Amino acid sequence: MARAPHNLLDGDIKVTLRQMTISLLWGMATMMTFNLVDTLFVSRLGTHPLAAISFTFPVSFTLISLTIGLGIGTSAVIGHALGRKHQGEAKEQGNAAVWLAVLSVALLALLGWAFHDPIFRALGANDEQQVLIAQYMDIWFLGSPLLAIPMIANAVMRANGDTVTPSRFMMLGGLINAVMDPLLIFGWGPFPRLELMGAALATVLAWLGGSVGVLILLYKRDLARFCLPGREMVRHWRSLLVIGLPAAGANMMTPLAMAALTAMVASYGPAAVAAFGVGTRLESMATLVVLALSMTLPPFVSQNMGAGQLQRVQAAYSGVVRFVLGWQGLLYLVLLALAFPISWVFGKDPKVAELIRLFIFIVPLGYGLQGVVILTNSSFNAIHRPAKALMLSTLRFFVAAVPLAWLGGQLFGLPGFFGGVVLANLLTASIAYRWFTKETA
């Protein structure tokens, strides 16, 4: 049975956003475990494999960021069309978005595979780590177009007010990955021991399962009109890229900045890289509510902007900002209490465990502020101001985070490096909130 969509134009703002976000949250929790589960099992292989997979994060997240950006564009364009009661156009845009994402990711993956060695050399990987990285990324690049399908199809469903179905498909993908990871990494039962190749293959199999299921449902529910690329689809690509390309650019600032930060951390040794890789994956789980809100807030904002209901946009934005600051503050206290158990689970090497604890003590202080920036970015895209979202991301990472982290590292070592990241979040969150409230005043 088709899930009844939420009423984004007339329903109670707090209730609607809460229900949409909770519906999405469970699926996101399992989806976000992809990298965390990979990291947990790979950490059993030793410090060098763990450091190697940490180097892959900026590159893999570049492709993920492209699909996230295109998903934001998809949600904004379709939500705006639905707000204007143009259902037929919304269905055509949904199909066009899937094709655009698959072709774009395939092209970027091909470039990543072709320039594999110089990319990871620039990140600070040595010859031994390059061999390990190739075992993981060769398979990851090959299967990456399958990543785009469930992410974009889920964006189409969310734009239509359905967050339950996307959550179920995210849970399916996370379950497949969690089951296949130990079987393929360690060679349990009849499976061969593939180590890092196994981790990548488990992820690709999860994408495949999600892609098949979500495509069947997307077209069965008539949320998209299937056709092959042609002249009419190119027209829709243009409208999607007007928002999707700057949104993708803004999201791709994250892995670019992560690459720069990883290269800086590499100067502190393999243990620091391994700990930083664990920390960034923990971050994806710790900011799960923020990421869920960044997916449920844009369709709400887009539809209400399309219907000319600016007051509902303002109320929704200010409400989620207040909530996120309070929620992440409480979560920081939880992380402090769990710092030692977490470090023991992921840090087989005592030095790695020590540096994981250092990360937890400092960096999560800024997660609430980081959440304000993320939500402001998604809201700018939803009101069709992608250039401002791109400016905000550039400011956050390359005007604030990278320079302040470098300066903190020069003055106080690794603790100063982490402190610089927190300070950057404070500065950009203040600017972000002021920009958006002024834009919608």
N, C-alpha and C positions, 0 to 999 in steps of 0.2 A: 504494500500500500504506500502511496506517496505521502510524504510527511507534509502536513499543512505548514506553510511558511508563516513566519512572524509578521505581525502588522507593524511595519516600520514607520508608517506615516501618522497613525492615530493612537497607537498603543502607549501605555505609560512608559516613559523613557527609562527609568531605573529598572523596572520589571523586564522590559523588552531586552535591554542590553545584558542584564544578569542572566536571563534564560538563554539567550543566544550564546553568551560566553561560556556558561556551564556546559551547554550542549557540546560545544567545540572542544572544551578543555580536556576531556578524557582522551579523545582521539589525538590531540596535540601532545599529551603526556607520553603516549606510546610512540608517536612519531619522533619526538625529541630524544627518545632513548636510542635512536639509531646510532648516533655518534657516541653516546655515553656507554651503551652496551659494547660497541666495538672497542672503545677505550678500556673498559673493564677487562674484557677477555684478552686484548692485546697486551695489557699491563702484566699478565701472567707470563708473557714470552720474554720479558726483561726490559731494561731501560732503553736499549738501542731501538728495538721495534716500537716502543712507546714514543720515543723521540721522533722516529720516522713518520709515524702516523700523525703526530702533532704538526709536522711540516706540511702535511697535505691539507690541513684545515683551511688556510687562506685560499688555496686554489679550488678545492671542492666547493667552498662557500661562495666563490665567485659565480659559479654556475647556478648554485641554489639561489643566490641573490638576484640573478637575472630572471629566474622563474618567479621569485617573489615580486619583483618589480612589475613583470608582465601580469601577474595575478592582481596586483593593485590596480593597474590600468584596466584590466578586465572587469574587476568589481566596480570601479568608478564609472566606466562607460555604460555597462549594462544596468547598474543601479540608476544612473541618470535617465536612461531610456525607459526603464520601468516606472520611474517617477513621473515621466511625461506620458505614460500609458502606451508606449510603442513596443508592444510585446514581440511583434514579428522581427523588428530590427534587433532586439535583444537576443533572439535565438540565432540570428545570422552572426552576430558579434561573438557569441559563445563558441560556435564552430571555428570561426576565424582565429580566435584566441588560442585554441588548442593547436592548430596548425602552425601558427606563428611561433609559439613557445617551443614546439618540437624541433622545427627547423633552426631556430636561433641557438638552442642548446647544442644541437648536433654540430653546428658550425664552430661554436666556441670550444666544444670538446675536441674537435679535430685540431684546432690551433693549439690547445693545451697539450695534446699528445705529441704534436710535431715539435714543440719547443720545450718539451719536458725537462731536459737537462739544464739549459740556461735558466729556466724559471726557478728550479729548486736550488741551483747553485747560488742564485742571487739571494735566496732566503737564508743561506748559510749552511746548507746540507753538505756534508763531506761525501767522499766516494762510497764509503760503506753504507751511509744512509741513503744515497741515491739508488743503490741496488734494492734496498728494502722498499723505498718509496715507489719504485717502478712496479714492484710486485702488486702493490695495492692499486695504484692509479691507472695502470693499463686496462684493468678490468672495469674500474670505476668510470673511466672516460667512455669505454665502449657501451656501457649500459645507461649512461647519463640521459639520453633522450627520453627514456622511460620515466625519469624523475619528473619531467615537465607535465606529463599527461595528468596524473592525479592532482597535482598542485593547481593546474589551471582549471580542470573540471570542478574541483572543489570550490574555486573562486567563483565560478559560474553559479553553483548552487547557493553559496553564501549571498551572492548579489540578489538572488531570488528569495532570500529570507530563510533558507534552510541550512542550519548549522549542525543538525543531528546526523544527516547522511554523510557529510564530509568527515565528521568525527569517527564514524564507524569504519570508513575506509582507511583513515589514519591508523586506527587501532589494528586493523587487519595487517597493514604493512609493518607496523611495529612488532606484532606477534610473529610474523614470518621471519623477520630479521633476528629476533631474540632466540627463536628456536634453531635457526640454521647457523648462527654464529659459532656456538661451541662445536657443533657437528663438523663444520668445514674448517675451522681454525685448528682444532686439536685432533681431528680425524677420529671422532667417536664412532663406534659401530662399523658399518660397512663403508663409511666415508673416508676419503684420503685426507691426510694431514696437510693442509694448504697454508696454514698460518696467515700472513697478511693477505694473500690471494683469497683465502677463504672468507675473511672479513668483508672484502669488496664484493665477492660473489653473493654472499648472503644479502647484502644491501640491494644488489641488482635484482635478485629474485623477489625481494619484497616490493620493489618498484613494479615489477612485471605483474605480480598478483593484484596490486592496487590499480594498475592501468587497465587491465582487462575488465575488472568489475565496475570501475567508475565510468568507463566509456559506454558499456552496455546500459547502465542506468541513466546516464546523461541523455542519450538519444531516445531511450524508451520513455522517459518522462517528457520528451519534447521540449527540453530546455535549450537544445541546440539543433540546428538543421544541418544535417551532414551533407557536405559536397566537397569535391576536390578543389584545390587552389585555382583561382581564375581571376578575371578582371574585377568582378564584384567583391571578391574576398580581399583583393589588394586595397580597395577603398576602405574596407573595415580595418585592415591593418594600419592604415594611416591614422584613423581615429584612435585606435588602441595605442599606437606608438606615441601619439602626442602626449599622453599621460604615462604610458608604460615605459617609454625609453628614459625620460628623466627619473622616473621612479626606480627603474632598474639601475640607472647610474647612481642614484642616491644610495640604494641598497648595496651596490658593488663597492661603495666607499668602505664598507665594513671589512671585507676581505683584503682590500688594498691596504687599509690601515693596519689590519691584523698581520699582513705580510711584513710591513715595516716594523711593527712591534716585535714580531717573532725574530726578525733579523737582529734587533737590538738585544733581545733575551738570549739569543745564541751566543753572544759574547760572554755570558755568565756560565756556559757549559751545558752539556747534554742533560744534566739533572734539572736545570732551570727550564730548558725547553720542554722536557717531559712534564714538569709541574705546571707550566703555563698552558700546555695543551689540555691537561686534565681540568685546569681552572676554567678555560673557555668553554669546555663541554658542560661543566657544572653550571656555568652561567646560563646556558640555554634552558636548563631545567629550572633554575632559580627565578628566571624571568618569564616563566611559562604563562602566567596570568597576563602579563603585559603583552606578550606575543599574541595570545588569544584575543585580547581586546583590540590589538592592532588589526585583526582580521574581521572582527564583528563591528567595530566602530565605523569603518569606511562605508559599507553598504547602507548603514543607518544615515550617515551624513549625506551620502550621494543622493539617496531617494528623497530626503527632506530638502536638500538644495534644489533638486529637480522640481519639487512641488512648491518651492518658494517659502519654506517654513524655517527661516533663519533662527528663530528663537529656540527651536528644538535642537538645532545644531550647537548653539552656544551652551545650552544646558547640558547636553550630552558630553561635550568636551570638558567643561569645567568639572563635572561630576566624576568622570573617569580619572582625571588628573589627581584630584583629592584622594580618591580611593587607592590609586597606585602608590602614591607616596606613603600612605599609612600601611598598606599591605607589605610593601618591600621593606619597610622599617621593621615590622614584626618578623619577616623572613630572615633578616640579617641576624636577629637574636637566635633564631633556630640554627642557622649555619654556624654561629659561634659555638653553640652547645654541641654540635655534631662535628666540629672541625677535626678532632683527633680520630674518631672512627672513620670518617671519610678518607683522611690521609692514609690510614692503615690499609684500607681496602684498595686504594688506587696506587699507593706508593710502596712497591715491593722493596725498593732501595730506600734506606732510612733518610738519605739526603733529599730524595724526591718527596718523601712524605713531609719532611720539615718545610720544604718550599711550598707544597700544597697548602699547608696550614698558614703560611705567611700570606699567600694569595687570599685565602678565606677571611683572614683577619682584616684585610684592608679593602680589596676591590669591591666586595658586595655592599660596602657603605654607599656606593654611588648608584646602585641598581634602581632605586626609586627615581632618581634624577634622570638616569638613562631612559627609564620608562616614559618620562614626560617628553623627551626628545623623540622617541619612537612613535608615540601616539600623535604628537604634533605633525611629524612627517606624514603619517598615514592620513591624517585629517586634511593636510594641505593637498595631497593627491586627490582625496575624495571631493574637495571643492574645486577641482581642476586648477590648482596652483602648483604644478609639478616643479616649476623652476625654483620656487621658494623652498620646497622640500630638498631639492638638490643643493641649494645654497646652504641650508641648515646642516646637511650631512657633511658637506665640505668643511664648514666651520667647525663642526664637532670633532672631526677626525684630524684634519690636516692643519687647522689653525690652532686647535687646542690640544687634542689627545697626544698626537705624536710629538710635538715640540715639548709639551709639559712632561710627558713621560721621559723623554730623553734628558731634559734638564734635571728632573728628580733623580734619575739614575746617576747622572754625573755628580750630583751633590751628596746623595745618601745611599747609593747602590740600589739593589733590587727593591727594598722597601720604598725608596723615593720614586722609583719607576712606577710601582703600583699606585702610590699616592698621587702621582701626576695624572693618572687615568681618572681617579675620583674627582680631582679638581676640575678637569676638563668637563666632566659630566655636570658639575655644579654650574659652571659658566654657561654652557650651551643650553641647559634646561631653563635658566632664567631668561635667556634671549628667546628661546622657542615659545615659551608661554606668552611673553609680551607680544611677539610677532603675530601669533594666531588670534589672540583676543582683539588686537587692533584690526586684523583683517576682517573679522566677523562682527565688529562693533556696529 
